[in-house]
Amino acid sequence: VQLQASGGGLVQAGDSLRLSCAASGRTVSSYVMGWFRQAPGKEREFVAGISPSPSSSTYYTDSVKGRFTISRDNAKNTVYLQMNSMKPEDTAVYYCAASGILGSRYHGQYTYWGQGTQVTVSS
């Protein structure tokens, strides 16, 4: 599966942004889909995941719970990350990825990766 992330940009603290991850080759509904982020000088960190259909259960890292929402549109074969109440510490390159392992949070468990999209939150 090929993944294409988009939607990054420069926003102010408190603003919202929606990232998209368009897939081709395979259907995203068959995979665990995740969003990761990597800030300069830091390791790649798990942000959010969504289980394959029909479960579609979602899970998040603690720092984004209540602010970020991961979702999937099977008809568009696209996964989204809605980011609200953004903070400067959300600044990072964001990546989408696909895994065959339920509940995946570790980047090594993800097989397919999109290119990153830069998100910058100013204070």
HUNORSUL-V7184 format. One line per field, one symbol per residue. ss: DSSP state (a for helix, b for strand, c for the rest). phi: phi as a letter, one per 30 degrees, with the letter a starting at -180 (. if undefined). psi: psi as a letter, one per 30 degrees, with the letter a starting at -180 (. if undefined). Layout:
ss->???
phi->???
psi->???
This chain:
ss->cbbbbbccbbbbccccbbbbbbbbcccaaacbbbbbbbccccccbbbbbbcccccccbbbcaaacccbbbbbbccccbbbbbbccccaaacbbbbbbbbcccccccaaaccbbcccbbbbbbc
phi->.cbbcajdlcbcejdbabcbbccbjbddddcdcbcbbbceicddbdcabbdddddhdcabdedceiccbcbbcddchbcbbdcchdbedddadcbcabbccdiebcdddcccbcddbdbbccc
psi->kkkjklflakllkfllkkkkjkllelkffflkklklljlkgllkkkellklllfegklllleffkfekkklkjeefhkkljkjlhlleffklkkkllklgjkgkfkfffkekklllkkkkjk.
